[in-house]
């Protein structure tokens, strides 16, 4: 099972590749994990591959992305990243994953 967020170019690229891989390998499962309920103006036409993690509805929107990322980390054995510098949110997330003894694969 693969979980991917929906913020940024890396997430969009991963989502696109997972869709392709699912066609070739139907046993692969994945979900785009949303941090917010979809609004009127949405970025997707089809929400069939998305999910909201249980509990996100009670999280203040300011903290929703961080909460969602922590939820995905709890579900994961492996974390795949694309980090080119040692600062910022992606780097901090990878370091948190390492502290939790997750296998971090940086592309």
Rosetta blueprint (number, residue, H / E / L):
1 X L
2 X E
3 X E
4 X E
5 X L
6 X L
7 X L
8 X H
9 X H
10 X H
11 X H
12 X H
13 X H
14 X H
15 X H
16 X H
17 X H
18 X H
19 X H
20 X H
21 X H
22 X H
23 X H
24 X H
25 X L
26 X L
27 X L
28 X L
29 X L
30 X E
31 X E
32 X E
33 X E
34 X E
35 X L
36 X L
37 X L
38 X L
39 X L
40 X L
41 X L
42 X L
43 X L
44 X L
45 X L
46 X L
47 X L
48 X L
49 X L
50 X E
51 X E
52 X E
53 X L
54 X L
55 X L
56 X H
57 X H
58 X H
59 X L
60 X L
61 X H
62 X H
63 X H
64 X H
65 X H
66 X H
67 X H
68 X H
69 X H
70 X H
71 X H
72 X H
73 X H
74 X H
75 X H
76 X L
77 X L
78 X E
79 X E
80 X E
81 X E
82 X L
83 X L
84 X L
85 X L
86 X L
87 X L
88 X L
89 X H
90 X H
91 X H
92 X H
93 X H
94 X H
95 X H
96 X H
97 X H
98 X H
99 X H
100 X L
101 X L
102 X L
103 X E
104 X E
105 X E
106 X E
107 X L
